[in-house]
Amino acid sequence: MWNFSFPYKLKQVIDLCCQRNMLFTFDGKRYGPSLNIEKAFVAFVRGQSDEVGLRRSASRVPVSEGYVEFWLRFIGVREVVTFTLEHTWDGRAAI
């Protein structure tokens, strides 16, 4: 996440490549996926976690996970597997 939102370059890539008849279809009534992919893996990396005592830390804001999973399913990924790694700033990351 980038200040509780997406890095603008990631959003730009999604906006540029997710075009009708490229990654999804629309017949005037219904949307449909253009891809047929069985599984995707997404890694989410955070600098800290809820332990630091912030009322609104990144790990409490599931915006990125929901958006990325929705988008992948929208374009035709049937299963989305995620992995979240926290504490990359302070060296306490458990792999």
Biopython code that builds the backbone (N, CA, C, O; Angstrom):
import numpy as np
from Bio.PDB.StructureBuilder import StructureBuilder

atoms = [
    (1, "MET", "N", (0.839, -1.184, 0.000)),
    (1, "MET", "CA", (0.000, 0.000, 0.000)),
    (1, "MET", "C", (0.880, 1.241, 0.000)),
    (1, "MET", "O", (2.027, 1.213, 0.447)),
    (2, "TRP", "N", (0.340, 2.286, -0.490)),
    (2, "TRP", "CA", (1.029, 3.562, -0.565)),
    (2, "TRP", "C", (0.130, 4.594, 0.086)),
    (2, "TRP", "O", (-0.826, 5.051, -0.540)),
    (3, "ASN", "N", (0.409, 4.975, 1.325)),
    (3, "ASN", "CA", (-0.432, 5.925, 2.055)),
    (3, "ASN", "C", (-1.894, 5.491, 2.066)),
    (3, "ASN", "O", (-2.790, 6.284, 1.774)),
    (4, "PHE", "N", (-2.126, 4.223, 2.405)),
    (4, "PHE", "CA", (-3.466, 3.621, 2.490)),
    (4, "PHE", "C", (-4.178, 3.568, 1.147)),
    (4, "PHE", "O", (-5.408, 3.549, 1.097)),
    (5, "SER", "N", (-3.431, 3.544, 0.080)),
    (5, "SER", "CA", (-3.983, 3.408, -1.258)),
    (5, "SER", "C", (-2.978, 2.625, -2.095)),
    (5, "SER", "O", (-2.023, 2.062, -1.560)),
    (6, "PHE", "N", (-3.194, 2.591, -3.390)),
    (6, "PHE", "CA", (-2.312, 1.854, -4.274)),
    (6, "PHE", "C", (-1.217, 2.747, -4.814)),
    (6, "PHE", "O", (-1.435, 3.942, -5.018)),
    (7, "PRO", "N", (-0.038, 2.183, -5.048)),
    (7, "PRO", "CA", (0.973, 2.964, -5.760)),
    (7, "PRO", "C", (0.400, 3.364, -7.119)),
    (7, "PRO", "O", (-0.185, 2.538, -7.819)),
    (8, "TYR", "N", (0.566, 4.615, -7.482)),
    (8, "TYR", "CA", (-0.073, 5.091, -8.707)),
    (8, "TYR", "C", (0.406, 4.334, -9.940)),
    (8, "TYR", "O", (-0.343, 4.214, -10.909)),
    (9, "LYS", "N", (1.626, 3.824, -9.930)),
    (9, "LYS", "CA", (2.124, 3.062, -11.086)),
    (9, "LYS", "C", (1.387, 1.733, -11.231)),
    (9, "LYS", "O", (1.119, 1.301, -12.352)),
    (10, "LEU", "N", (1.057, 1.079, -10.122)),
    (10, "LEU", "CA", (0.272, -0.157, -10.190)),
    (10, "LEU", "C", (-1.120, 0.139, -10.723)),
    (10, "LEU", "O", (-1.609, -0.562, -11.609)),
    (11, "LYS", "N", (-1.759, 1.169, -10.193)),
    (11, "LYS", "CA", (-3.098, 1.544, -10.675)),
    (11, "LYS", "C", (-3.057, 1.909, -12.152)),
    (11, "LYS", "O", (-3.971, 1.568, -12.902)),
    (12, "GLN", "N", (-1.994, 2.605, -12.577)),
    (12, "GLN", "CA", (-1.859, 2.984, -13.987)),
    (12, "GLN", "C", (-1.724, 1.755, -14.892)),
    (12, "GLN", "O", (-2.328, 1.702, -15.964)),
    (13, "VAL", "N", (-0.935, 0.774, -14.462)),
    (13, "VAL", "CA", (-0.783, -0.453, -15.254)),
    (13, "VAL", "C", (-2.124, -1.172, -15.381)),
    (13, "VAL", "O", (-2.492, -1.618, -16.467)),
    (14, "ILE", "N", (-2.850, -1.284, -14.273)),
    (14, "ILE", "CA", (-4.161, -1.933, -14.323)),
    (14, "ILE", "C", (-5.095, -1.165, -15.249)),
    (14, "ILE", "O", (-5.786, -1.771, -16.068)),
    (15, "ASP", "N", (-5.125, 0.159, -15.129)),
    (15, "ASP", "CA", (-6.004, 0.965, -15.980)),
    (15, "ASP", "C", (-5.638, 0.854, -17.453)),
    (15, "ASP", "O", (-6.526, 0.805, -18.304)),
    (16, "LEU", "N", (-4.351, 0.813, -17.767)),
    (16, "LEU", "CA", (-3.929, 0.753, -19.161)),
    (16, "LEU", "C", (-4.172, -0.608, -19.802)),
    (16, "LEU", "O", (-4.563, -0.684, -20.967)),
    (17, "CYS", "N", (-3.941, -1.681, -19.051)),
    (17, "CYS", "CA", (-4.081, -3.005, -19.665)),
    (17, "CYS", "C", (-5.473, -3.602, -19.511)),
    (17, "CYS", "O", (-5.830, -4.512, -20.260)),
    (18, "CYS", "N", (-6.254, -3.126, -18.580)),
    (18, "CYS", "CA", (-7.590, -3.689, -18.363)),
    (18, "CYS", "C", (-8.605, -2.945, -19.227)),
    (18, "CYS", "O", (-9.380, -2.126, -18.732)),
    (19, "GLN", "N", (-8.589, -3.236, -20.498)),
    (19, "GLN", "CA", (-9.465, -2.599, -21.470)),
    (19, "GLN", "C", (-10.468, -3.627, -21.996)),
    (19, "GLN", "O", (-10.186, -4.824, -22.037)),
    (20, "ARG", "N", (-11.639, -3.139, -22.396)),
    (20, "ARG", "CA", (-12.660, -4.018, -22.967)),
    (20, "ARG", "C", (-12.104, -4.736, -24.183)),
    (20, "ARG", "O", (-11.418, -4.137, -25.011)),
    (21, "ASN", "N", (-12.400, -6.008, -24.284)),
    (21, "ASN", "CA", (-11.953, -6.904, -25.344)),
    (21, "ASN", "C", (-10.466, -7.224, -25.273)),
    (21, "ASN", "O", (-9.930, -7.866, -26.176)),
    (22, "MET", "N", (-9.788, -6.783, -24.206)),
    (22, "MET", "CA", (-8.414, -7.205, -23.952)),
    (22, "MET", "C", (-8.386, -8.138, -22.737)),
    (22, "MET", "O", (-7.916, -9.272, -22.825)),
    (23, "LEU", "N", (-8.896, -7.646, -21.603)),
    (23, "LEU", "CA", (-8.928, -8.464, -20.400)),
    (23, "LEU", "C", (-10.342, -8.747, -19.910)),
    (23, "LEU", "O", (-10.533, -9.579, -19.023)),
    (24, "PHE", "N", (-11.319, -8.076, -20.464)),
    (24, "PHE", "CA", (-12.712, -8.373, -20.126)),
    (24, "PHE", "C", (-13.593, -8.058, -21.328)),
    (24, "PHE", "O", (-13.187, -7.350, -22.251)),
    (25, "THR", "N", (-14.798, -8.595, -21.296)),
    (25, "THR", "CA", (-15.758, -8.340, -22.363)),
    (25, "THR", "C", (-16.970, -7.619, -21.780)),
    (25, "THR", "O", (-17.226, -7.674, -20.577)),
    (26, "PHE", "N", (-17.696, -6.955, -22.643)),
    (26, "PHE", "CA", (-18.954, -6.322, -22.255)),
    (26, "PHE", "C", (-19.851, -6.294, -23.486)),
    (26, "PHE", "O", (-19.493, -5.708, -24.508)),
    (27, "ASP", "N", (-21.022, -6.932, -23.385)),
    (27, "ASP", "CA", (-21.924, -7.031, -24.530)),
    (27, "ASP", "C", (-23.080, -6.033, -24.455)),
    (27, "ASP", "O", (-24.065, -6.169, -25.182)),
    (28, "GLY", "N", (-22.967, -5.046, -23.594)),
    (28, "GLY", "CA", (-24.036, -4.079, -23.412)),
    (28, "GLY", "C", (-24.924, -4.387, -22.227)),
    (28, "GLY", "O", (-25.667, -3.524, -21.759)),
    (29, "LYS", "N", (-24.850, -5.628, -21.734)),
    (29, "LYS", "CA", (-25.655, -6.044, -20.585)),
    (29, "LYS", "C", (-24.817, -6.683, -19.481)),
    (29, "LYS", "O", (-25.078, -6.468, -18.298)),
    (30, "ARG", "N", (-23.821, -7.461, -19.865)),
    (30, "ARG", "CA", (-23.035, -8.216, -18.889)),
    (30, "ARG", "C", (-21.539, -8.088, -19.177)),
    (30, "ARG", "O", (-21.097, -7.995, -20.322)),
    (31, "TYR", "N", (-20.778, -8.088, -18.066)),
    (31, "TYR", "CA", (-19.326, -8.151, -18.169)),
    (31, "TYR", "C", (-18.894, -9.604, -18.106)),
    (31, "TYR", "O", (-19.579, -10.430, -17.503)),
    (32, "GLY", "N", (-17.762, -9.922, -18.723)),
    (32, "GLY", "CA", (-17.217, -11.267, -18.654)),
    (32, "GLY", "C", (-15.707, -11.218, -18.756)),
    (32, "GLY", "O", (-15.149, -10.264, -19.297)),
    (33, "PRO", "N", (-15.037, -12.243, -18.238)),
    (33, "PRO", "CA", (-13.579, -12.269, -18.303)),
    (33, "PRO", "C", (-13.086, -12.680, -19.690)),
    (33, "PRO", "O", (-13.752, -13.443, -20.391)),
    (34, "SER", "N", (-11.939, -12.181, -20.071)),
    (34, "SER", "CA", (-11.318, -12.595, -21.335)),
    (34, "SER", "C", (-10.267, -13.671, -21.115)),
    (34, "SER", "O", (-9.909, -14.386, -22.051)),
    (35, "LEU", "N", (-9.769, -13.795, -19.892)),
    (35, "LEU", "CA", (-8.739, -14.784, -19.587)),
    (35, "LEU", "C", (-9.367, -16.026, -18.968)),
    (35, "LEU", "O", (-10.495, -15.997, -18.477)),
    (36, "ASN", "N", (-8.622, -17.094, -19.004)),
    (36, "ASN", "CA", (-9.029, -18.342, -18.374)),
    (36, "ASN", "C", (-7.804, -18.892, -17.650)),
    (36, "ASN", "O", (-7.100, -19.761, -18.164)),
    (37, "ILE", "N", (-7.561, -18.366, -16.440)),
    (37, "ILE", "CA", (-6.376, -18.722, -15.670)),
    (37, "ILE", "C", (-6.832, -19.415, -14.389)),
    (37, "ILE", "O", (-7.711, -18.922, -13.682)),
    (38, "GLU", "N", (-6.230, -20.548, -14.103)),
    (38, "GLU", "CA", (-6.670, -21.322, -12.945)),
    (38, "GLU", "C", (-6.305, -20.662, -11.625)),
    (38, "GLU", "O", (-7.141, -20.609, -10.723)),
    (39, "LYS", "N", (-5.060, -20.148, -11.477)),
    (39, "LYS", "CA", (-4.631, -19.668, -10.172)),
    (39, "LYS", "C", (-3.619, -18.536, -10.326)),
    (39, "LYS", "O", (-2.803, -18.533, -11.247)),
    (40, "ALA", "N", (-3.690, -17.567, -9.395)),
    (40, "ALA", "CA", (-2.707, -16.481, -9.328)),
    (40, "ALA", "C", (-2.212, -16.373, -7.896)),
    (40, "ALA", "O", (-2.954, -16.634, -6.949)),
    (41, "PHE", "N", (-0.953, -15.986, -7.749)),
    (41, "PHE", "CA", (-0.352, -15.765, -6.436)),
    (41, "PHE", "C", (-0.024, -14.289, -6.298)),
    (41, "PHE", "O", (0.579, -13.694, -7.191)),
    (42, "VAL", "N", (-0.428, -13.690, -5.158)),
    (42, "VAL", "CA", (-0.163, -12.280, -4.897)),
    (42, "VAL", "C", (0.501, -12.165, -3.534)),
    (42, "VAL", "O", (0.000, -12.717, -2.554)),
    (43, "ALA", "N", (1.629, -11.450, -3.455)),
    (43, "ALA", "CA", (2.310, -11.193, -2.184)),
    (43, "ALA", "C", (2.062, -9.747, -1.783)),
    (43, "ALA", "O", (2.284, -8.828, -2.571)),
    (44, "PHE", "N", (1.600, -9.552, -0.553)),
    (44, "PHE", "CA", (1.411, -8.218, 0.015)),
    (44, "PHE", "C", (2.500, -8.007, 1.060)),
    (44, "PHE", "O", (2.687, -8.844, 1.943)),
    (45, "VAL", "N", (3.212, -6.900, 0.962)),
    (45, "VAL", "CA", (4.325, -6.621, 1.858)),
    (45, "VAL", "C", (4.048, -5.320, 2.589)),
    (45, "VAL", "O", (3.703, -4.310, 1.977)),
    (46, "ARG", "N", (4.205, -5.357, 3.922)),
    (46, "ARG", "CA", (3.940, -4.185, 4.752)),
    (46, "ARG", "C", (5.140, -3.895, 5.634)),
    (46, "ARG", "O", (5.868, -4.803, 6.034)),
    (47, "GLY", "N", (5.336, -2.634, 5.929)),
    (47, "GLY", "CA", (6.446, -2.233, 6.783)),
    (47, "GLY", "C", (6.233, -2.588, 8.237)),
    (47, "GLY", "O", (7.188, -2.941, 8.930)),
    (48, "GLN", "N", (4.990, -2.501, 8.723)),
    (48, "GLN", "CA", (4.688, -2.792, 10.118)),
    (48, "GLN", "C", (3.390, -3.581, 10.207)),
    (48, "GLN", "O", (2.863, -4.049, 9.197)),
    (49, "SER", "N", (2.882, -3.723, 11.429)),
    (49, "SER", "CA", (1.615, -4.423, 11.635)),
    (49, "SER", "C", (0.826, -3.683, 12.697)),
    (49, "SER", "O", (1.203, -2.584, 13.105)),
    (50, "ASP", "N", (-0.264, -4.277, 13.143)),
    (50, "ASP", "CA", (-1.100, -3.668, 14.190)),
    (50, "ASP", "C", (-0.375, -3.536, 15.523)),
    (50, "ASP", "O", (-0.788, -2.744, 16.370)),
    (51, "GLU", "N", (0.679, -4.283, 15.721)),
    (51, "GLU", "CA", (1.386, -4.264, 17.001)),
    (51, "GLU", "C", (1.939, -2.891, 17.363)),
    (51, "GLU", "O", (2.160, -2.618, 18.543)),
    (52, "VAL", "N", (2.169, -2.023, 16.388)),
    (52, "VAL", "CA", (2.786, -0.725, 16.668)),
    (52, "VAL", "C", (1.814, 0.234, 17.333)),
    (52, "VAL", "O", (2.210, 1.328, 17.733)),
    (53, "GLY", "N", (0.549, -0.152, 17.460)),
    (53, "GLY", "CA", (-0.414, 0.653, 18.196)),
    (53, "GLY", "C", (-1.098, 1.739, 17.390)),
    (53, "GLY", "O", (-1.739, 2.619, 17.964)),
    (54, "LEU", "N", (-0.978, 1.697, 16.105)),
    (54, "LEU", "CA", (-1.674, 2.676, 15.283)),
    (54, "LEU", "C", (-3.146, 2.305, 15.181)),
    (54, "LEU", "O", (-3.492, 1.133, 15.033)),
    (55, "ARG", "N", (-3.989, 3.289, 15.260)),
    (55, "ARG", "CA", (-5.427, 3.012, 15.155)),
    (55, "ARG", "C", (-5.818, 2.567, 13.755)),
    (55, "ARG", "O", (-6.769, 1.804, 13.584)),
    (56, "ARG", "N", (-5.098, 3.033, 12.771)),
    (56, "ARG", "CA", (-5.423, 2.684, 11.384)),
    (56, "ARG", "C", (-4.170, 2.260, 10.645)),
    (56, "ARG", "O", (-3.770, 2.908, 9.677)),
    (57, "SER", "N", (-3.559, 1.202, 11.081)),
    (57, "SER", "CA", (-2.365, 0.722, 10.402)),
    (57, "SER", "C", (-2.744, 0.031, 9.097)),
    (57, "SER", "O", (-3.909, -0.292, 8.868)),
    (58, "ALA", "N", (-1.768, -0.187, 8.266)),
    (58, "ALA", "CA", (-2.006, -0.772, 6.942)),
    (58, "ALA", "C", (-2.668, -2.142, 7.027)),
    (58, "ALA", "O", (-3.508, -2.468, 6.188)),
    (59, "SER", "N", (-2.308, -2.946, 8.018)),
    (59, "SER", "CA", (-2.875, -4.287, 8.082)),
    (59, "SER", "C", (-4.343, -4.281, 8.490)),
    (59, "SER", "O", (-5.021, -5.298, 8.339)),
    (60, "ARG", "N", (-4.850, -3.165, 9.001)),
    (60, "ARG", "CA", (-6.277, -3.076, 9.317)),
    (60, "ARG", "C", (-7.091, -2.561, 8.132)),
    (60, "ARG", "O", (-8.321, -2.543, 8.190)),
    (61, "VAL", "N", (-6.437, -2.153, 7.088)),
    (61, "VAL", "CA", (-7.122, -1.595, 5.923)),
    (61, "VAL", "C", (-7.009, -2.610, 4.788)),
    (61, "VAL", "O", (-6.009, -2.619, 4.070)),
    (62, "PRO", "N", (-8.023, -3.469, 4.614)),
    (62, "PRO", "CA", (-7.936, -4.548, 3.620)),
    (62, "PRO", "C", (-8.264, -4.095, 2.207)),
    (62, "PRO", "O", (-8.748, -4.883, 1.394)),
    (63, "VAL", "N", (-8.002, -2.833, 1.913)),
    (63, "VAL", "CA", (-8.342, -2.291, 0.605)),
    (63, "VAL", "C", (-7.566, -2.973, -0.510)),
    (63, "VAL", "O", (-8.151, -3.388, -1.510)),
    (64, "SER", "N", (-6.262, -3.092, -0.348)),
    (64, "SER", "CA", (-5.448, -3.642, -1.426)),
    (64, "SER", "C", (-5.789, -5.094, -1.715)),
    (64, "SER", "O", (-5.893, -5.481, -2.879)),
    (65, "GLU", "N", (-5.964, -5.901, -0.681)),
    (65, "GLU", "CA", (-6.277, -7.302, -0.906)),
    (65, "GLU", "C", (-7.592, -7.463, -1.669)),
    (65, "GLU", "O", (-7.661, -8.199, -2.653)),
    (66, "GLY", "N", (-8.625, -6.774, -1.213)),
    (66, "GLY", "CA", (-9.932, -6.886, -1.864)),
    (66, "GLY", "C", (-9.921, -6.398, -3.297)),
    (66, "GLY", "O", (-10.521, -7.020, -4.174)),
    (67, "TYR", "N", (-9.245, -5.292, -3.540)),
    (67, "TYR", "CA", (-9.200, -4.728, -4.891)),
    (67, "TYR", "C", (-8.452, -5.646, -5.848)),
    (67, "TYR", "O", (-8.932, -5.923, -6.947)),
    (68, "VAL", "N", (-7.284, -6.118, -5.439)),
    (68, "VAL", "CA", (-6.480, -6.976, -6.312)),
    (68, "VAL", "C", (-7.209, -8.291, -6.579)),
    (68, "VAL", "O", (-7.227, -8.768, -7.714)),
    (69, "GLU", "N", (-7.810, -8.880, -5.546)),
    (69, "GLU", "CA", (-8.540, -10.131, -5.755)),
    (69, "GLU", "C", (-9.751, -9.922, -6.666)),
    (69, "GLU", "O", (-9.997, -10.735, -7.557)),
    (70, "PHE", "N", (-10.509, -8.844, -6.453)),
    (70, "PHE", "CA", (-11.646, -8.557, -7.326)),
    (70, "PHE", "C", (-11.190, -8.408, -8.770)),
    (70, "PHE", "O", (-11.791, -8.986, -9.676)),
    (71, "TRP", "N", (-10.131, -7.634, -8.988)),
    (71, "TRP", "CA", (-9.653, -7.387, -10.351)),
    (71, "TRP", "C", (-9.199, -8.681, -11.024)),
    (71, "TRP", "O", (-9.529, -8.917, -12.187)),
    (72, "LEU", "N", (-8.450, -9.518, -10.312)),
    (72, "LEU", "CA", (-7.984, -10.775, -10.912)),
    (72, "LEU", "C", (-9.153, -11.682, -11.264)),
    (72, "LEU", "O", (-9.160, -12.293, -12.333)),
    (73, "ARG", "N", (-10.123, -11.777, -10.395)),
    (73, "ARG", "CA", (-11.306, -12.602, -10.703)),
    (73, "ARG", "C", (-12.114, -12.001, -11.858)),
    (73, "ARG", "O", (-12.655, -12.735, -12.686)),
    (74, "PHE", "N", (-12.194, -10.690, -11.911)),
    (74, "PHE", "CA", (-12.926, -9.997, -12.973)),
    (74, "PHE", "C", (-12.353, -10.308, -14.353)),
    (74, "PHE", "O", (-13.104, -10.432, -15.321)),
    (75, "ILE", "N", (-11.030, -10.433, -14.453)),
    (75, "ILE", "CA", (-10.412, -10.680, -15.756)),
    (75, "ILE", "C", (-10.269, -12.158, -16.077)),
    (75, "ILE", "O", (-9.872, -12.507, -17.189)),
    (76, "GLY", "N", (-10.589, -13.053, -15.110)),
    (76, "GLY", "CA", (-10.635, -14.475, -15.434)),
    (76, "GLY", "C", (-9.754, -15.407, -14.631)),
    (76, "GLY", "O", (-9.506, -16.532, -15.064)),
    (77, "VAL", "N", (-9.270, -14.976, -13.469)),
    (77, "VAL", "CA", (-8.508, -15.868, -12.588)),
    (77, "VAL", "C", (-9.502, -16.541, -11.645)),
    (77, "VAL", "O", (-10.254, -15.866, -10.941)),
    (78, "ARG", "N", (-9.502, -17.870, -11.635)),
    (78, "ARG", "CA", (-10.493, -18.587, -10.838)),
    (78, "ARG", "C", (-10.136, -18.687, -9.349)),
    (78, "ARG", "O", (-11.028, -18.685, -8.501)),
    (79, "GLU", "N", (-8.851, -18.773, -9.030)),
    (79, "GLU", "CA", (-8.441, -18.876, -7.626)),
    (79, "GLU", "C", (-7.281, -17.909, -7.379)),
    (79, "GLU", "O", (-6.323, -17.857, -8.150)),
    (80, "VAL", "N", (-7.388, -17.147, -6.289)),
    (80, "VAL", "CA", (-6.343, -16.195, -5.924)),
    (80, "VAL", "C", (-5.750, -16.619, -4.585)),
    (80, "VAL", "O", (-6.458, -16.710, -3.583)),
    (81, "VAL", "N", (-4.454, -16.875, -4.579)),
    (81, "VAL", "CA", (-3.737, -17.263, -3.371)),
    (81, "VAL", "C", (-2.903, -16.058, -2.951)),
    (81, "VAL", "O", (-2.181, -15.486, -3.768)),
    (82, "THR", "N", (-3.002, -15.667, -1.665)),
    (82, "THR", "CA", (-2.263, -14.495, -1.197)),
    (82, "THR", "C", (-1.320, -14.863, -0.057)),
    (82, "THR", "O", (-1.526, -15.840, 0.662)),
    (83, "PHE", "N", (-0.288, -14.053, 0.082)),
    (83, "PHE", "CA", (0.674, -14.177, 1.168)),
    (83, "PHE", "C", (0.966, -12.765, 1.649)),
    (83, "PHE", "O", (1.229, -11.881, 0.834)),
    (84, "THR", "N", (0.925, -12.536, 2.963)),
    (84, "THR", "CA", (1.199, -11.223, 3.515)),
    (84, "THR", "C", (2.435, -11.303, 4.405)),
    (84, "THR", "O", (2.513, -12.148, 5.297)),
    (85, "LEU", "N", (3.390, -10.425, 4.160)),
    (85, "LEU", "CA", (4.612, -10.341, 4.945)),
    (85, "LEU", "C", (4.655, -8.969, 5.604)),
    (85, "LEU", "O", (4.591, -7.944, 4.925)),
    (86, "GLU", "N", (4.764, -8.955, 6.932)),
    (86, "GLU", "CA", (4.799, -7.700, 7.679)),
    (86, "GLU", "C", (6.148, -7.525, 8.360)),
    (86, "GLU", "O", (6.956, -8.453, 8.410)),
    (87, "HIS", "N", (6.381, -6.331, 8.879)),
    (87, "HIS", "CA", (7.601, -5.982, 9.624)),
    (87, "HIS", "C", (8.833, -5.944, 8.722)),
    (87, "HIS", "O", (9.918, -6.322, 9.166)),
    (88, "THR", "N", (8.707, -5.517, 7.516)),
    (88, "THR", "CA", (9.877, -5.420, 6.644)),
    (88, "THR", "C", (10.747, -4.222, 6.996)),
    (88, "THR", "O", (11.917, -4.194, 6.613)),
    (89, "TRP", "N", (10.219, -3.228, 7.714)),
    (89, "TRP", "CA", (11.007, -2.053, 8.121)),
    (89, "TRP", "C", (11.884, -2.338, 9.333)),
    (89, "TRP", "O", (12.971, -1.775, 9.458)),
    (90, "ASP", "N", (11.421, -3.206, 10.222)),
    (90, "ASP", "CA", (12.154, -3.390, 11.460)),
    (90, "ASP", "C", (12.846, -4.740, 11.582)),
    (90, "ASP", "O", (13.344, -5.080, 12.654)),
    (91, "GLY", "N", (12.886, -5.500, 10.520)),
    (91, "GLY", "CA", (13.634, -6.750, 10.512)),
    (91, "GLY", "C", (13.011, -7.889, 11.286)),
    (91, "GLY", "O", (13.680, -8.898, 11.513)),
    (92, "ARG", "N", (11.754, -7.776, 11.707)),
    (92, "ARG", "CA", (11.086, -8.847, 12.453)),
    (92, "ARG", "C", (10.213, -9.711, 11.548)),
    (92, "ARG", "O", (9.385, -10.474, 12.045)),
    (93, "ALA", "N", (10.380, -9.607, 10.239)),
    (93, "ALA", "CA", (9.555, -10.377, 9.308)),
    (93, "ALA", "C", (9.794, -11.867, 9.500)),
    (93, "ALA", "O", (10.934, -12.329, 9.527)),
    (94, "ALA", "N", (8.711, -12.605, 9.631)),
    (94, "ALA", "CA", (8.785, -14.065, 9.759)),
    (94, "ALA", "C", (8.377, -14.690, 8.441)),
    (94, "ALA", "O", (7.256, -14.496, 7.971)),
    (95, "ILE", "N", (9.264, -15.421, 7.863)),
    (95, "ILE", "CA", (8.981, -16.025, 6.544)),
    (95, "ILE", "C", (8.587, -17.470, 6.723)),
    (95, "ILE", "O", (8.308, -18.160, 5.742)),
]
sb = StructureBuilder()
sb.init_structure("model")
sb.init_model(0)
sb.init_chain("A")
sb.init_seg("    ")
for serial, (resi, resn, name, xyz) in enumerate(atoms, 1):
    if name == "N":
        sb.init_residue(resn, " ", resi, " ")
    sb.init_atom(name, np.array(xyz, "f"), 0.0, 1.0, " ", f" {name:<3s}", serial, name[0])
structure = sb.get_structure()
